[in-house]
Amino acid sequence: MTTSFSNAFWLPFTPQRQFRGQPLLFTAAEGMHYTTSTGERMLDAMAGLWCVNAGHGQPRIAAAIAEVAGRLDFVSSFRMSHPQAFELADRLAALAPEGIDHVFFTNSGSEAVDTALKIARAYHVARGDARRVKLVGRAKGYHGMGFGGLSVAGIARHKRDFGPLLADTAHLPLPYDGRSKFSRGLPQTGAEYADALEQLFLVHDPATVAAVIVEPVTGSGGVYPPPVGYLQRLRELCTKHGILLVFDEVITGFGRVGAPFAAQAFDVTPDLITCAKGMTNGTVPMGAVLASRQVYDAFMTGAPDVIELFHGYTYSAHPLACAAALATLDVHEELGLAARTARIAPTWESAAHDLRSAPHIADIRNVGLLGAIDLQPRAGAVGARGNEVQLACQQAGVLVRNSGDTLVLSPPLVISEAQVAQVFDAIRGALARVG
Ligand SMILES: Cc1ncc(COP(=O)(O)O)c(C=O)c1O
């Protein structure tokens, strides 16, 4: 297979010119491994990009996609649809926490987030409370790359170059400080960070706030699990003030933290859940907003022949995506992936924290099959060590991801105990070599 490539492809989130000097191309994937264009196998400790939860190349998913591609290539869901879309919505509603039982389909996590934010505002309009427009996000939050998601996100560099974002936003602090360093699983301290919402109410009248959106576990921002009791407190405050709580579960959905959704793992039910990624095991782009009965019902007033929500995408509930998602749910059930994740998480946790004695370690965090390792930045070269460690892991045959000097890990949920050891051995070796 050729390894040459043109200059036309403008890669996302990639230094274009450096990449062309050191291209990393994959030509096949199966189970826990990628195969590179030069024939090496690489253990995938990122599940692609937090999405291939059931492992690569699941034959049942591939067969389902192929079947529908040959039978029903496309149908719009504007005033029509197809049976598998309804079947999938029912299956997702059954998987979601009690009371979350409606599904709006999108094609990505970014679209799911923007859809959830629009549903939140329109919900208040439908209830006759159009003052509620403000949207509250959180520091280090990642909610995709649309202007809505970017506005509630909390990563300054992502926002810097794109001009004015939504005006009516505010942000909570990250519920993390030195006390929670090296916590195993959820930090025991920090629930009181939820009370920062009350502080925001000093500036923003709570009667003008439409929604609070958080990732139950901050993901791309560096894998920060929520302190014990934090999400409960946030839920209580939102309920008290009539504000919708949105969990962005684009990463945490579909078994990643040992339950179908983090809402169930942490026993807190939001009003809206956004999901994508693991929904189709990464095979076909798809996302969704899962909505509570209360939210949905608020729209179902007025004349029955009038559209209740003026929103949707050409590819909402695309037949290939629906087939892929249904097959993904079958595979999850067959392999019991959420329960399997809960079982292997303690092995993952101790392997991660065994790295504490390695050089340059500043913090280690974990929950379910997520992990982050903060490295001490090198003086005058922030991010260089993280980048070099990531490259050294690749050379050792393990694909990890770095965000600056933080390594983030999110392997397929089918990872074996031996492969867990391989991931952390590769990182230990890389840390020893990189200096
Ligand atoms: C929590 C969260 N929300 C939204 C998104 C955006 O998803 P997408 O890249 O599919 O648009 C991501 C992507 O990483 C994410 O992690």
The ligand as an SDF file (V2000), in Angstrom:
LIG
                    3D

 16 16  0  0  0  0  0  0  0  0999 V2000
  -17.5110   15.8290   25.7720 C   0  0  0  0  0  0  0  0  0  0  0  0
  -17.4890   16.0730   24.2990 C   0  0  0  0  0  0  0  0  0  0  0  0
  -18.4760   16.7590   23.7330 N   0  0  0  0  0  0  0  0  0  0  0  0
  -18.5150   17.0020   22.4230 C   0  0  0  0  0  0  0  0  0  0  0  0
  -17.5160   16.5350   21.5990 C   0  0  0  0  0  0  0  0  0  0  0  0
  -17.5530   16.8320   20.1410 C   0  0  0  0  0  0  0  0  0  0  0  0
  -17.8160   15.6830   19.4240 O   0  0  0  0  0  0  0  0  0  0  0  0
  -17.5070   15.6450   17.8440 P   0  0  0  0  0  0  0  0  0  0  0  0
  -16.0400   15.7290   17.6860 O   0  0  0  0  0  0  0  0  0  0  0  0
  -18.1350   14.3230   17.4420 O   0  0  0  0  0  0  0  0  0  0  0  0
  -18.2420   16.7760   17.2330 O   0  0  0  0  0  0  0  0  0  0  0  0
  -16.4550   15.8120   22.1370 C   0  0  0  0  0  0  0  0  0  0  0  0
  -15.3650   15.3240   21.2840 C   0  0  0  0  0  0  0  0  0  0  0  0
  -14.3290   14.8970   21.7420 O   0  0  0  0  0  0  0  0  0  0  0  0
  -16.4380   15.5790   23.5290 C   0  0  0  0  0  0  0  0  0  0  0  0
  -15.4290   14.9140   24.0940 O   0  0  0  0  0  0  0  0  0  0  0  0
  1  2  1  0
  2  3  1  0
  2 15  2  0
  3  4  2  0
  4  5  1  0
  5  6  1  0
  5 12  2  0
  6  7  1  0
  7  8  1  0
  8  9  2  0
  8 10  1  0
  8 11  1  0
 12 13  1  0
 12 15  1  0
 13 14  2  0
 15 16  1  0
M  END
$$$$
